[in-house]
Amino acid sequence: MRQTWERQSATLELTRAEVAALVARAYPDRSLLHHQVISGGLSNTNVRLTFADHPAPALLRIYVRDPAQAAKEWALLARLAPRVPVPRVQYTTAAGDMLPYPYALMDWIEGDRLETVLEEKLERVTLQQMMHNVGSVLAHIHAMRFDAAGFLDNDLTVVTPISIGSAGLLDYLTEKLGAGTRGRDRLGEALAKRVLDFAKREGGLLDTWREPPSLTHGDFGGSNILMRQEDRGWRVAAVVDWEFAFSGSPFFDLGNLLRPPLGANSDAADAVAAGYREAGGNLPPDWHQMTLLVELISWAEFLGRPNLGPHLTADARAMMRRVMNDFSHRR
């Protein structure tokens, strides 16, 4: 699904001399051999770097979409590194130094995006093993807890509290899909009303979740999970792109991960849940329905954006319908 979505910000075009100047600040003893913008992300500019006199590549990450999120990502990568596979940050600089955007130099992680691996026809046992490991890594991410749900500052403190229960669900959907909103125009009057009525009727399920708020990646999908095949099977090599992270509940990340086509595969979903629980994560019996409820928030957020391409708009409409239908079938 994501492969057809339009970028949310332009890719920053840099000459070789400009890239070399940025690299020289971090690695004055290395000579840039080649640079290549990599695909996968839809917001920031990521460039793979190779050097003439150093064997290991590096990643140049430039925070174009929302520069204010850069320092939060750097702090998260440092905090998570002991227990979650993430890139190691080697150098950072604020906006206005060499560029109008902050940027970082990180270790390059060799691996294939999960969405790419899943395009192959995998044996059932291979898929189950892979998704079991993904679920385990996600549980380690969610082991980081907070006193409140909300958005994080650069010190990883919740500075803007949010509600992740039924009231928060309905308030957010009303804000994005209520009368006179951009989201309502894109979704259509009848479907927008159906979504809001559905949230009023079913949203109370979210209030049964009593666990403390946990670190939520915010974009835990196939493009941000790098996989590597090892002797013991496919393993998560790194979880990347933490700019959307916040304090929430497990259902946000599980919902993102289990979007079609992966979520339609019961073997994959069951393996994720098994890996999650075996790594210490707690999931209630009706966890899948909870993920569907919070998925409405994600799609409403997309529909409320000022600039939205036709492919993403169409997918958001289709997924709103699918979420409600799947919820009913799982009752």
C-alpha positions in Angstrom: 0.0 0.0 0.0 2.6 2.5 1.1 4.7 2.1 -2.1 2.2 4.2 -4.1 2.0 7.1 -1.5 3.2 10.5 -2.4 6.1 12.1 -0.5 5.1 14.5 2.2 8.1 16.8 1.7 10.6 17.3 -1.1 13.9 15.4 -1.2 16.7 17.8 -0.5 19.0 17.9 -3.5 22.7 18.2 -2.6 25.8 18.3 -4.8 28.7 16.0 -4.1 30.7 19.0 -2.9 27.9 19.9 -0.4 27.7 16.4 0.9 31.5 16.2 1.2 31.4 19.4 3.3 28.8 18.0 5.6 30.7 14.7 6.0 34.0 16.5 6.7 32.6 18.0 9.9 32.0 14.6 11.3 34.7 12.6 9.6 37.6 14.9 8.7 39.9 11.9 8.0 37.6 10.3 5.4 37.3 11.0 1.7 33.8 10.7 0.3 33.7 8.2 -2.6 30.0 8.1 -3.4 26.6 9.3 -2.1 23.1 8.1 -3.0 19.7 9.2 -1.8 17.9 6.1 -0.5 14.2 5.3 -1.0 11.8 4.1 1.6 11.0 7.2 3.7 8.4 9.7 2.7 9.4 12.7 4.8 13.2 13.3 5.4 16.2 13.0 3.2 18.5 10.0 3.8 21.8 9.5 1.9 24.0 6.5 1.9 27.7 7.4 2.0 30.7 5.4 1.0 34.4 6.4 1.5 37.6 5.8 -0.4 39.6 5.1 2.7 37.2 3.5 5.2 35.4 0.2 4.8 32.1 1.0 6.5 29.4 3.1 4.9 27.5 5.7 6.8 24.0 7.3 6.7 23.5 11.1 6.3 20.0 11.9 7.7 18.6 15.4 7.1 15.5 16.4 8.9 13.5 18.2 6.3 9.9 17.5 7.3 10.0 18.7 11.0 13.4 19.9 12.2 12.1 20.1 15.7 11.9 16.3 16.0 15.6 15.7 15.3 16.9 16.0 18.8 14.1 13.8 20.1 15.1 11.1 17.7 18.8 11.3 18.7 17.9 11.0 22.4 15.7 8.0 21.7 18.4 6.2 19.7 20.8 6.7 22.6 18.3 5.5 25.2 17.2 2.4 23.2 20.6 1.2 22.0 21.3 -1.2 24.8 18.1 -3.3 24.2 16.7 -2.5 20.8 18.5 -2.7 17.4 18.8 0.9 16.3 21.4 2.9 14.3 24.2 4.4 16.3 24.5 8.2 16.0 28.0 9.4 15.4 27.5 13.1 14.8 24.7 15.7 15.0 24.3 19.4 14.3 21.5 21.8 14.7 19.8 23.7 11.9 21.6 26.8 10.6 25.1 25.4 11.0 25.8 23.9 7.6 22.2 23.6 6.4 18.8 25.2 7.2 17.9 21.8 8.7 19.5 19.7 11.5 21.3 16.6 10.3 23.1 13.5 11.7 25.7 11.0 10.6 24.8 7.5 11.7 26.2 4.0 11.2 24.8 2.4 8.0 22.7 -0.7 8.9 22.8 -3.5 6.3 19.4 -5.0 5.8 16.3 -5.3 3.7 13.1 -3.4 4.5 10.5 -5.7 5.9 8.0 -4.7 3.2 10.5 -5.8 0.6 11.2 -9.1 2.3 7.4 -9.8 2.5 7.1 -9.4 -1.3 8.9 -12.7 -1.6 6.9 -15.9 -1.4 8.1 -17.1 2.1 7.5 -20.5 3.6 5.0 -20.5 6.4 7.5 -21.4 9.1 9.9 -18.6 7.8 7.2 -16.0 8.0 6.2 -17.1 11.5 9.8 -17.0 12.7 10.4 -13.6 11.2 7.3 -12.0 12.6 7.9 -13.6 16.0 11.2 -11.7 16.1 9.5 -8.5 15.1 7.0 -8.9 17.9 9.8 -9.5 20.4 11.6 -6.4 19.3 8.4 -4.4 19.6 7.9 -5.6 23.2 11.3 -4.3 24.1 10.4 -0.9 22.6 7.2 -0.8 24.6 9.1 -1.7 27.8 10.0 2.0 28.0 7.2 3.5 30.1 6.0 7.0 31.0 3.8 8.5 33.7 1.4 10.0 31.1 0.5 9.6 27.4 1.5 12.4 25.1 4.1 14.0 22.9 7.7 14.1 23.9 10.3 16.9 24.1 14.0 16.5 23.4 14.6 15.2 26.9 12.0 12.5 26.4 9.6 14.1 28.8 5.9 14.2 28.1 5.1 17.9 27.5 1.7 17.7 25.7 -0.5 15.1 27.4 -3.1 13.3 25.3 -5.9 10.9 26.0 -5.5 7.4 24.4 -8.9 6.1 25.6 -12.4 6.5 24.2 -12.6 10.2 24.9 -9.4 10.9 23.1 -10.4 8.8 20.1 -13.7 10.6 19.7 -12.3 14.0 20.3 -9.6 13.5 17.7 -11.9 12.0 15.1 -14.3 14.9 15.6 -11.5 17.4 15.2 -10.3 15.8 11.9 -13.6 14.5 10.5 -16.3 16.8 12.0 -18.4 19.3 10.1 -16.4 21.8 7.9 -13.1 19.9 8.2 -10.7 19.0 5.4 -10.9 15.3 6.4 -14.7 15.3 6.1 -14.6 16.7 2.6 -12.1 14.0 1.6 -13.9 11.2 3.3 -17.4 12.2 2.3 -20.3 13.1 4.5 -21.8 9.6 4.8 -18.6 7.8 5.6 -17.4 10.5 8.0 -20.7 10.2 10.0 -20.4 6.4 10.0 -16.8 6.6 11.4 -17.9 9.0 14.2 -20.9 6.9 15.1 -18.7 3.8 15.1 -16.2 5.5 17.5 -19.0 6.5 19.9 -20.4 3.0 19.9 -17.2 0.9 20.2 -14.5 3.2 21.5 -15.2 2.2 25.2 -13.1 -0.9 24.6 -9.9 1.3 24.8 -10.8 2.3 28.3 -10.3 -1.3 29.5 -6.5 -1.0 28.9 -4.9 -0.3 32.3 -1.2 -0.5 31.6 1.0 2.5 31.9 1.7 4.5 28.7 4.6 3.1 26.7 7.0 4.4 24.1 5.3 4.2 20.7 7.3 4.4 17.5 4.5 6.0 15.6 5.4 4.6 12.2 6.2 1.0 13.0 5.6 -0.3 9.5 7.5 -2.3 6.8 9.6 0.6 5.6 11.1 1.3 9.0 12.0 -2.2 10.0 15.2 -3.5 8.5 15.6 -7.3 8.4 18.7 -9.4 8.0 19.0 -13.1 7.4 21.3 -14.9 9.8 22.1 -18.5 10.8 19.1 -18.5 13.1 16.7 -17.0 10.6 15.5 -13.6 9.7 16.1 -11.0 12.5 15.4 -7.4 13.0 18.7 -5.5 12.1 17.4 -2.1 13.1 14.2 -0.1 13.7 14.7 3.3 12.1 13.0 6.7 11.7 11.8 7.7 15.2 10.6 11.2 14.5 7.0 10.4 15.2 7.6 8.6 18.5 5.4 9.5 21.5 4.1 8.0 24.7 1.0 5.9 23.9 -0.2 2.3 23.9 1.0 -0.9 22.1 -2.0 -0.7 19.8 -0.7 2.2 17.7 2.4 0.3 16.6 0.6 -3.1 16.3 -2.1 -1.5 14.1 0.5 0.1 11.8 2.5 -3.1 11.5 -0.6 -5.3 10.8 -2.0 -3.2 8.0 -2.7 -5.1 4.8 -1.4 -7.3 3.5 0.4 -8.5 6.6 -2.6 -8.2 8.9 -4.7 -10.4 6.7 -2.4 -13.3 7.3 -3.4 -14.9 10.6 -0.1 -16.8 10.9 1.8 -13.5 10.8 -0.4 -11.7 13.3 -0.4 -14.7 15.7 3.4 -14.9 15.5 3.8 -11.2 16.3 1.6 -11.6 19.3 3.5 -14.7 20.5 6.8 -13.0 20.1 5.5 -9.9 21.9 4.2 -11.9 24.9 7.3 -14.1 25.1 9.5 -11.0 25.3 7.5 -9.7 28.3 4.8 -7.6 26.6 1.2 -7.8 27.7 -1.7 -8.1 25.3 -5.3 -8.5 26.2 -7.5 -11.1 24.5 -9.2 -8.4 22.3 -5.9 -6.7 21.4 -6.6 -6.9 17.7 -9.9 -4.9 18.0 -8.0 -2.3 20.0 -5.5 -1.9 17.2 -8.4 -1.4 14.7 -9.9 1.4 16.9 -6.6 3.3 17.1 -6.0 2.8 13.4 -8.9 5.2 12.9 -6.7 7.9 14.4 -3.9 7.3 12.0 -6.1 7.5 8.9 -7.9 10.5 10.2 -4.6 12.2 10.7 -3.7 11.5 7.1 -7.0 12.9 5.9 -6.5 16.1 7.8 -3.1 17.0 6.3 -3.0 20.1 4.1 -1.3 18.4 1.2 -2.4 14.9 0.5 -1.9 12.9 -2.8 -4.7 11.0 -4.5 -3.2 7.5 -3.7 -3.0 8.1 0.1 -6.4 9.7 0.1 -7.9 6.7 -1.6 -6.1 4.3 0.7 -7.4 6.2 3.8 -11.0 6.0 2.6 -10.6 2.3 1.9 -8.9 1.6 5.3 -11.6 3.5 7.3 -14.2 1.1 5.8 -11.9 -2.0 6.3 -11.2 -1.2 9.9 -14.9 -1.0 10.8 -15.7 -4.2 8.8 -12.9 -6.1 10.4 -13.9 -5.0 13.9 -17.4 -6.3 13.3 -16.1 -9.7 12.0 -13.9 -10.1 15.1 -16.6 -9.6 17.7 
